[in-house]
């Protein structure tokens, strides 16, 4: 795939970008008034064991739902085109055992009409929930919101109420800000670490707490803090999950298509190359003609946290596959700072063919990491001020346009465009091995 990246707005003043940030410290965009208004809602969040999640479907026109209950025998779900649910259709619920003697209830609703608003209701602790709306957004020129590392509980002792309230308020503030700016976003992507602990239902409920998430499908990723327990898989209903030999309890990689874009979500905690290649191969085989190919994974192979000469195994293993399968854009998190690379191919900056890597900062404000004293040569934008950020990607026939915002001032801190020609190449075992060796050579 050929692409050209043009920077059309400059980063903030360098003195701000490279300001000293203490490792691991939180930093929130909200003020005391927002925190005081949010804190009374905590008891309801803490006691709501049946909060629902919306996940992206396999394609536009499909939305997936999941919630926990203490008894799955009475789980029910209905959908309607009327807000009063007067003409509602009941959809079968798939129920399975979940952690802590709970039941995981999942529903997939397909055949939805593009551009139409629907309403849904499900059984919760006190009977039927209030009807909530959601709209199936158009497939042309659609916008996706990108965040990472909400990581509720990260800012201090993760069981303390004040810590959880603080982080949840920060995450809610970001959701409000990005949907205030983009109310018609098709869905949102989280690059992982939704929770601080993979076992904590409280942190899970806090992550799902923002009211606007009742109407916004999410594509959530397994981060290193979500790995090792079944909670992630219990509460998120991902499409097209792919079998992995080295699968974790949390789940596996999956893929979905929206418009002319193929989205592939990887579990980067699993570094078995066969598994990663299988997920990508199945996704590309299912949608070989998609114009854009976007990967989400928690660990960034080209994080701005790495200086020149520093790297991780993810760069060798994952970026080599991205070269082979003509991935346009990789979305990541993990290092709690915003960064964007130049076009990368074969372990080095490319003259046009390759992949752009974008890494999101903290979505809640619960934690930030510092930049190295000298940025790597492949990093073209970086921002480590202790302010939550999000990025809006708009997908058109001609380009992927990205805008990254800081949530305290709503200022755009980075703006860029990726233009591309559809790929006509194919990957095989020989191209994968060659790409691995080529990338390894650049690291020696």
C-alpha positions in Angstrom: 0.0 0.0 0.0 1.3 3.5 -0.9 0.7 6.3 1.5 1.9 9.8 2.2 1.6 11.5 5.5 1.3 15.2 5.6 1.4 17.2 8.9 -1.1 20.0 8.6 -0.8 21.4 12.1 2.1 21.8 14.5 2.5 20.4 18.0 2.1 22.7 21.0 5.0 24.8 22.1 8.1 22.7 22.7 8.4 23.9 26.3 5.0 22.3 26.9 5.7 19.1 25.0 8.9 18.4 26.8 7.9 19.6 30.2 9.1 17.5 33.1 6.5 14.9 34.1 7.0 12.7 37.2 6.7 9.0 36.4 3.3 7.5 37.3 1.6 10.7 38.5 -2.0 11.3 37.5 -3.3 14.4 35.9 -7.0 15.2 35.2 -8.7 17.6 32.9 -11.7 18.2 35.1 -11.9 20.7 38.0 -13.2 20.4 41.5 -16.7 21.4 40.4 -16.9 18.5 38.0 -15.5 16.1 40.6 -18.0 17.3 43.3 -20.9 16.8 40.8 -19.7 13.4 39.8 -18.9 11.9 43.3 -22.5 11.4 44.4 -23.0 9.1 41.5 -20.5 6.6 42.7 -22.8 4.6 45.0 -25.1 3.8 42.0 -22.1 2.9 39.9 -20.6 0.6 42.6 -23.9 -1.2 43.2 -24.9 -1.7 39.5 -23.8 -5.2 38.8 -25.8 -5.4 35.6 -24.3 -2.5 33.6 -24.3 -3.2 29.9 -21.6 -2.9 27.3 -22.1 -2.2 23.6 -19.5 -3.7 21.2 -18.9 -3.3 17.5 -20.5 -5.8 15.2 -18.8 -7.9 12.5 -20.0 -5.2 10.0 -22.1 -2.0 9.9 -25.7 -2.9 10.7 -24.7 -5.2 13.6 -24.3 -4.2 17.3 -23.4 -6.6 20.1 -24.3 -6.3 23.8 -23.2 -8.0 27.0 -24.0 -7.7 30.7 -23.6 -9.8 33.9 -26.4 -11.1 36.1 -26.6 -13.3 39.1 -29.1 -15.6 37.4 -29.0 -16.1 33.7 -32.2 -18.0 33.4 -34.3 -14.8 33.4 -32.0 -12.8 31.1 -33.9 -11.1 28.2 -33.3 -8.4 25.6 -35.6 -6.5 23.3 -35.1 -3.9 20.6 -37.6 -1.4 19.1 -37.8 1.5 16.7 -40.0 3.3 19.2 -38.7 4.9 22.4 -41.7 3.6 24.4 -40.8 0.0 23.3 -44.4 -0.4 22.2 -43.4 -2.5 19.2 -40.4 -4.4 20.5 -38.7 -7.5 19.2 -37.2 -9.9 21.7 -33.7 -11.2 20.8 -32.3 -14.5 22.1 -29.7 -14.2 24.8 -26.7 -16.5 25.0 -25.8 -17.1 28.7 -22.6 -18.7 30.0 -20.9 -18.9 33.4 -18.8 -15.9 34.4 -16.4 -15.2 37.2 -17.6 -14.9 40.8 -20.8 -17.0 40.3 -22.2 -14.5 37.8 -23.7 -15.2 34.4 -22.5 -13.5 31.3 -25.4 -12.6 28.9 -24.6 -11.8 25.3 -26.8 -10.6 22.4 -26.0 -9.9 18.8 -28.4 -7.8 16.8 -27.9 -7.7 13.0 -29.8 -6.5 10.0 -30.0 -3.0 11.4 -30.8 -0.2 8.9 -28.0 2.3 8.4 -28.9 5.8 9.6 -31.8 4.7 11.8 -32.1 5.1 15.6 -33.1 2.1 17.6 -33.9 1.6 21.3 -33.1 -1.4 23.5 -33.9 -2.7 26.9 -32.6 -5.7 28.9 -33.3 -7.4 32.2 -31.3 -6.0 35.1 -31.6 -6.3 38.9 -35.0 -4.5 39.1 -36.6 -5.8 36.0 -36.4 -4.2 32.6 -33.9 -1.4 32.1 -34.9 2.0 30.8 -34.9 2.1 27.0 -31.6 3.4 25.6 -31.1 4.7 22.0 -28.4 4.0 19.6 -28.0 5.0 15.9 -26.3 3.0 13.1 -24.0 5.6 11.5 -23.4 5.8 7.8 -20.5 3.8 6.3 -19.2 6.7 4.1 -16.9 9.3 5.7 -17.4 7.9 9.1 -15.5 8.9 12.3 -14.0 6.6 14.9 -12.9 7.9 18.3 -9.6 6.4 19.6 -8.5 6.2 23.3 -6.4 4.0 25.5 -5.5 3.2 29.1 -8.5 4.5 31.0 -7.1 2.1 33.5 -9.6 2.8 36.3 -7.7 2.4 39.7 -4.2 3.2 38.4 -3.8 6.6 40.1 -3.3 5.1 43.6 -4.4 2.2 45.8 -6.8 0.6 43.4 -9.4 -0.5 46.0 -9.8 3.0 47.6 -13.0 4.7 46.8 -11.5 8.1 46.3 -9.0 6.7 43.8 -11.8 4.9 41.8 -14.0 8.0 41.9 -11.2 10.2 40.7 -10.3 7.9 37.8 -13.9 7.2 36.8 -14.6 10.9 36.8 -11.6 11.5 34.5 -12.8 8.8 32.1 -16.3 10.1 32.1 -15.0 13.6 31.4 -13.1 12.3 28.3 -16.2 10.5 27.0 -18.3 13.6 27.4 -15.7 15.7 25.7 -15.1 13.5 22.7 -18.8 12.8 22.1 -19.6 16.5 22.5 -17.2 17.2 19.7 -18.2 14.1 17.6 -21.8 13.2 18.5 -22.2 11.1 15.3 -19.1 8.9 15.8 -19.7 5.4 14.4 -17.9 3.8 17.4 -14.9 4.1 19.6 -11.7 2.1 19.9 -9.9 1.5 23.2 -6.3 0.1 22.9 -6.4 -1.7 26.2 -6.0 -1.5 29.9 -9.6 -0.6 30.5 -9.1 -1.7 34.2 -6.2 -1.8 36.6 -6.9 -5.3 37.7 -8.3 -8.0 35.4 -10.4 -9.4 38.3 -12.1 -6.2 39.5 -15.8 -6.0 38.7 -15.8 -2.6 40.4 -13.3 -1.2 38.0 -15.2 -2.9 35.1 -18.4 -1.2 36.2 -16.6 2.1 36.5 -15.2 1.8 33.0 -18.8 1.2 31.6 -20.3 3.9 33.8 -20.4 6.9 31.4 -24.0 7.3 30.3 -23.1 8.1 26.7 -21.6 4.6 26.4 -25.1 3.2 26.6 -25.4 4.5 23.0 -21.8 4.1 21.6 -20.4 0.7 20.5 -16.8 0.1 21.6 -14.0 -2.0 20.2 -12.0 -2.9 23.3 -8.5 -4.4 23.3 -6.9 -6.8 25.7 -4.1 -4.9 27.5 -1.6 -6.3 30.0 -3.8 -5.2 32.9 -6.9 -7.0 31.3 -4.9 -10.2 30.7 -5.1 -13.2 32.9 -8.7 -13.4 33.9 -12.1 -14.0 32.2 -13.7 -10.7 33.1 -12.8 -9.0 29.8 -14.4 -11.8 27.9 -17.4 -11.9 30.2 -18.4 -8.3 29.7 -17.3 -7.6 26.1 -19.0 -9.3 23.1 -16.4 -9.1 20.3 -17.1 -10.3 16.8 -15.1 -12.8 14.7 -12.9 -14.0 17.5 -10.1 -16.1 16.1 -8.8 -19.3 17.7 -5.3 -19.0 19.2 -3.0 -21.7 20.4 -1.6 -19.5 23.1 -4.9 -17.8 24.0 -5.3 -16.2 27.4 -8.3 -16.4 29.7 -9.3 -12.9 28.7 -9.8 -13.8 25.0 -8.2 -13.7 21.6 -7.8 -11.3 18.6 -10.8 -10.4 16.5 -11.7 -8.4 13.4 -14.6 -6.4 11.9 -15.3 -4.2 8.9 -17.0 -0.8 8.7 -17.5 0.8 5.4 -14.4 0.2 3.3 -12.1 -0.3 6.3 -10.9 -3.6 7.9 -10.2 -3.3 11.6 -8.1 -6.0 13.3 -7.7 -6.2 17.0 -4.8 -8.2 18.4 -3.9 -9.4 21.9 -0.3 -8.2 22.0 0.3 -10.0 25.3 0.4 -13.2 23.1 3.7 -13.0 21.3 3.3 -16.4 19.5 3.9 -15.3 15.9 1.7 -18.1 14.5 -1.3 -16.8 16.5 -0.9 -13.2 15.4 -0.4 -14.1 11.8 -3.5 -16.3 11.9 -5.7 -13.5 13.2 -4.4 -11.1 10.5 -4.6 -13.7 7.7 -8.2 -14.7 8.5 -9.2 -11.0 8.7 -7.6 -10.2 5.3 -8.9 -13.3 3.7 -12.5 -12.4 4.8 -12.2 -8.9 3.4 -9.4 -8.9 0.8 -10.7 -5.8 -1.0 -10.9 -3.4 2.0 -9.3 -0.1 1.1 -7.9 0.5 4.5 -6.4 -1.9 7.0 -6.2 -0.8 10.7 -4.7 -2.8 13.5 -5.3 -2.1 17.2 -2.9 -3.7 19.8 -2.0 -2.6 23.3 1.8 -2.5 23.0 3.3 0.0 20.5 6.2 -1.4 18.5 7.4 2.1 17.8 6.5 3.8 21.1 7.9 7.3 21.7 9.1 5.8 25.1 11.9 4.1 23.1 14.9 6.2 22.1 16.9 5.3 19.0 18.5 1.9 19.5 15.8 0.8 22.0 13.0 -1.5 21.1 10.9 -4.4 22.2 10.1 -7.9 20.8 6.8 -6.4 19.5 8.8 -4.4 16.9 10.4 -7.5 15.5 7.4 -9.8 15.6 4.4 -7.6 15.0 5.8 -4.9 12.7 7.1 -7.5 10.3 3.6 -8.9 9.9 2.3 -5.5 9.3 4.8 -5.0 6.5 3.7 -8.2 4.9 -0.1 -7.6 5.2 0.0 -3.9 4.1 -1.3 -2.4 7.3 -2.0 1.3 6.9 -2.4 2.3 10.6 -1.6 0.8 14.0 -3.3 2.1 17.1 -1.8 1.4 20.5 -1.4 2.5 24.1 0.5 1.1 27.1 3.1 3.9 27.7 0.6 6.6 28.7 1.8 9.2 26.3 0.7 10.4 22.9 2.9 9.8 19.9 2.9 9.3 16.1 5.5 7.9 13.9 6.7 8.6 10.4 5.8 5.9 7.8 7.6 2.8 8.9 8.6 -0.2 6.8 11.2 -2.9 7.3 12.3 -1.4 10.7 13.1 2.0 9.4 11.5 5.2 8.0 10.0 4.6 4.6 9.8 6.8 1.5 6.2 6.1 1.1 5.2 2.4 1.6 4.5 1.3 5.1 2.6 1.8 8.3 1.9 4.8 10.6 1.9 4.0 14.3 -0.3 6.2 16.7 -0.2 5.8 20.4 -2.8 7.3 22.7 -2.2 8.8 26.1 -4.2 8.2 29.3 -8.0 8.4 28.6 -8.8 9.1 32.2 -5.8 10.9 33.6 -4.9 8.0 36.0 -1.3 7.7 34.9 1.4 9.2 32.6 4.9 8.1 31.5 7.7 10.5 30.5 9.3 10.9 27.1 13.0 10.1 26.8 15.4 13.0 26.7 15.9 12.6 23.0 13.1 11.4 20.8 13.7 8.5 18.4 14.1 9.6 14.8 10.9 7.9 13.8 8.8 9.9 16.2 7.3 12.9 14.4 4.8 14.0 17.1 4.8 13.5 20.9 2.9 14.9 23.8 3.5 13.9 27.5 1.8 16.8 29.3 -0.4 15.3 32.1 -3.7 15.8 30.3 -6.0 13.1 28.9 -6.2 12.9 25.1 -8.3 11.3 22.4 -8.0 11.0 18.6 -10.7 11.2 16.0 -10.1 9.3 12.8 -12.3 10.1 9.8 -12.2 7.5 7.0 -12.9 8.7 3.4 -12.3 7.3 0.0 -9.1 9.2 -0.3 -7.6 9.5 3.1 -7.6 8.7 6.8 -7.7 12.1 8.6 -6.6 12.1 12.3 -7.0 14.9 14.8 -5.8 14.5 18.4 -7.3 16.7 21.2 -6.3 17.5 24.8 -9.4 17.4 26.9 -8.7 20.3 29.2 -8.7 23.0 26.4 -10.1 21.0 23.5 -7.1 22.2 21.5 -5.9 20.1 18.6 -2.3 18.9 19.4 -1.7 16.9 16.3 -3.3 16.7 12.9 -2.3 14.4 10.0 -3.5 12.6 6.9 -2.7 9.2 5.5 -3.4 8.7 1.8 -3.2 5.3 0.2 -3.8 3.1 -2.8 -5.5 -0.3 -2.3 -3.1 -3.2 -1.9 -2.8 -5.9 -4.5 -0.1 -7.8 -2.7 -0.3 -11.1 -0.8 1.6 -12.5 2.2 3.0 -16.0 2.6 5.5 -17.8 4.9 8.4 -16.7 2.8 7.5 -13.0 2.9 7.0 -13.2 6.7 10.4 -14.8 7.3 12.1 -12.3 5.0 10.4 -9.4 6.7 11.4 -10.7 10.1 15.1 -11.0 9.0 15.0 -7.5 7.4 13.6 -5.9 10.6 16.0 -7.8 12.8 18.9 -6.6 10.7 17.9 -2.9 11.3 18.1 -3.6 15.1 21.6 -5.1 15.1 
